[in-house]
Amino acid sequence: MYDPSQLRTFLAVAQTLSFTQAARRLGLRQSTVSQHVRRLEGATGRQLFSRDTHSVELTEDGEAMLGFARRILEVHEQASAFFTGTRLRGRLRFGASEDFVLTRLTEILESFRHEHPEVDLELTVELSGTLHEQLAAGKLDLVLAKRRPEDPRGETVRHDKLVWIGSERLRLDPDRPVPLIVYPPPGITRALALEALERQGRAWRIVCTSGSLNGLIAAARAGLGVMAHSRGLIPPGLVRVPDRAGLPELGEVDFVLVHGRRRPSAQAAADALAAAILSGGDRLHRERG
């Protein structure tokens, strides 16, 4: 009933919220992407996206289709692997940013390990900036992290807005420097937060630095200050800082998959894991507690 190619296109649009970026990811024309979505909407009899000239958003039916599409494609790929008899082997060095600690990325990795038991998967969890450095040094084969502003590389997995978050009880004094909770350099959100405040001419001071997302969350829950964070990944116990606080806009961020130097022994496994993450991108929101 549902064409796998149309489902892949649907997932790409749902994860990037952009027909243009989905076309670039899939190597298709934008008109083909639009056609796939229209045909899938025809097959379901439901509108999956609300779209205008400025934005693309999932409808309620589109949100429901996310889970179905992912499961259908997983079964499709499992059947293909079974009947072709291909078995992946080798060592795969995968890096994931701290941002995904509280998401269901673990389910994607568990499924990958189950389907490819002969792949030796080595996981590194670090800051996005550090992962990009390790990738460039040849220490990783595949990275899931924030896109660096100056680096156009990578397949977009998620497109999101950066927002200020903190404890619900936190009140910022407009006459005092903004208390910041940040990752250490080369943290990408750290740099974006400082640049935004500098552009606004707003004074700031760093009240907590931690390389661990859990450390930042603990400081924020304690009311020490505010932190820049992806809107779709806001941890439990923290909320967006109200607009009345007058903090500057932080802009948007892409979470991307970037391949390292193509080691022959790791290439097939890296491609398979990248495909699994791209098809399961709807899991990369924070877990609902």
N, C-alpha and C positions, 0 to 999 in steps of 0.2 A: 504493500500500500504506500509506503514512504520510501522514496528514492534516497539511497545513502549519500549521493553527491549533493542532493538538496539539503539533507540534514547537516552535512559538513558545512555547507555554505551558511545555513541558519545559525549554527554554533559560532562560526567566525563573525557574523554580524552581531550576534548577541553579546559576544565577549568584547568586541571592539566598539560597539555602538556606532559603527561607521561602515557604510557600503563601500567607500573608497578604500579604507584600510583592510576590510575583508577581501576585496578584490586583489589587493597587493599581496596579502598573505597567501591566498589560494592560487595566485598566478592566473586570474581570470579577468575578463573585461567587466567593468562595473555593470554594463547592461546584462551580462550573463548572471551576475549575482542577483540583480533585481528580478530577473526571470525565474531563477531558482526559488527565491522567496515567494514570488507570486504563485508559482506552481504548488509549493508546499502549502501555502494558505488555501489554495483551491482544493488540495487533497484533504485538508483538515476541515474545511468549511468555516475557518475562524481567522480573524485578523491577529497576526502574531506580533506585529510591530505597529506602533503609532509613530508616524514620521512626518516631518515638514521640511522646509528648506534649511533649517538650522539644527535640528536634533533628531535622533532616533532613540526610541525607548521601547522596551518590551511591554506588551499588554499582559493582562492577567493570564490569558491563554498562552501567550509566548513564554511566560515564566513556567507554566506547567509543561510546555513542550521541551524545555531545557533538559529536564531529567529524562524524559522519554527518549529524546534524540541521543543523549549520551549513552544510555543503556542499549539502544538499538545498534549503535555503531560499535560498541564494545563487543556485542555478540557477533556482529558481522565480521569484525577483525579476528576474533577468536576462531570462528569457523574457517576463515581464509588461511590462518596460520596452521590450523589442524590439517586441512586437506592439501596444502602445499608442502607440508612436512618440514618447514624451515625452523631451525632452532638457533637462537642467538647465543653467542658465547663471548667471553672476554671481560675485561675490566672497564668499568664505566665510572668516571669521576664526575659526579653531579653536584653543583652548588646551588643552594636555594637561599634567598634572602630571609632575614629575620622576620620580614613582614608576614610570611606565611606560616609562622609557628602555630598560630591559633586557628588555622584553616584545616580543611580536609585533604590537604596535599598528601598526608600520610596514607589515605585510602588509595590514591592514584599510585603511590609508590608500592604499596602492599600488593595491589593488583598486578603491577608490572613484575614484581618479584615472583608472584605466583605463575604468571604466564611465561616468564623467562628465567627459570631457576638456575640456568648455567651462566647467567650474567653476574659478575661480581660487582655489585653496586656499592660505590663509596660515596656517602653523603657528607657534604660540608655545608654548615649553616653559618652565614656571616653577613656583614653589612653589604649592601649592593655594590658600593664603591670598591670594597676589598675583593669581592668576587670578580668584578671586571678586571682588577689588577692581576688576580691569580689566573684568570683565563688568558690574559695577554702574555703571561709568563709561561704558559703551557702546562700549568698545574691542574687544570680542569678541562673536561671535554664538553660540558654543557652547563649553562647557567640560566637560572630563572631569577630575574632581579629587575629593579627599576632601570629604565633606560637613562643613560647619562645625557644631559642636555646637548652636549656637543657630538654625540655618537648616534648616527642614523641606523646603525645595524640592529638586527633582531626582529623576530616575529612577534607581533603584539598578541599577548595572551589576555590582558585586561587593560582597559582604559578607565581611569578614575580621576576624581578631583581630590586635591589635597585640601584638608581643612584643619583648623585649630581645634584641639580637644583638651579636655581637662575634667576635673571633678565637678560634679553638679553644684557643689557648695562653694566653689572657687569664685571669688570676686576680684577683678583686676582694678587697681587704682590707676586712673588715667594720668596721674601726676608722678607716678613712679615707673622705673624701668620694667619692661615686661619680663617676668621670670620664666626662663626657658628650660625645658627638659629636652636634651638632645643626645643623639648618637655622637661618638667621637669622629673626627675626620678619618676617612673621606666620605662620611655619610652624606647621601644625596639630599635627603629631606633637611638635614642640618643646614647645608649650603643654601637651599631654597628658602628656608625660614629666615636665615640671617640676611640674605639678599633682599627679601620682601620688606623686612623691617628697616633696613638701611635706605631703601628707596622711599619709604614713607617718612623717614627721619625720626623714627620712634626709637627711644632708648631701650636697651635690653640688657639683661644679665643672665648668665648661665647658672642655674641652681642645681642641676644634676646632669652628669654625663655618664652614660652606660652603653656598653657594646651589646647588651642583652635587652631584648624587647620586654621581657618580664621585669627587668630593673627599671625601665622607663615607666612601665605601667604602674609599678608599685609607687614610684615617686609622684605620678600624676594622681593616683587614687588618694594619696596622702595630702593632696592639695598644695604641693610645693610650687606648681606652676603649670604652664601649658606646653603642648608639643604639637608639631605638624605631623599629620597622619593621613593615610588614605581613607576617604569617606566610606568605602565599602568594607573596610577592615577595622572599624572602631571596636576596641576591646570592651567586654562587659564591664560595667561600673564606671565608664567614662562617657562623656557627651560632647557634642559640638559646642564650642564657645559661641555665645550669642553674638549676632552682628553688632549689637549696641556696645560691645566692648571696643569696637573700632580697630580691630586688628586687620592688617592688610590681606588682600587676596593672595593665595599661594599658587594659583594656577592648577594645571593638570599634570598627570603623570601616567606614563605607560609602563606596564610590567611586561617584559619581553623575554623570549628565549633566544640565547645567543650561543652559537656553536664555536668551539675553540679550533685549534689546528686539527685538521682531519687526520687522526690516527687511524690507519686501516683496521686495527683490531677493535676499535671502539665505535667506528662510524655507524654501523648498522644498529647497534644498541642505542646510541645517542639519537638516531633518527626515530627509533621505535618509542623511546621515552618522550621525545618531543611531541610525537603524534598523540601519545596518551594524554599528555598535559594539555595540548591544544583542544582535544575532544572533550576533556573533563574540566575545562576552565570554569564552568559554573560552580565547581566545588571550592574555588579559590576565593571564597568570602569567609569572614570569620564564622566559627561555629556558633550556633545559637545555643545559649546556655539557659 
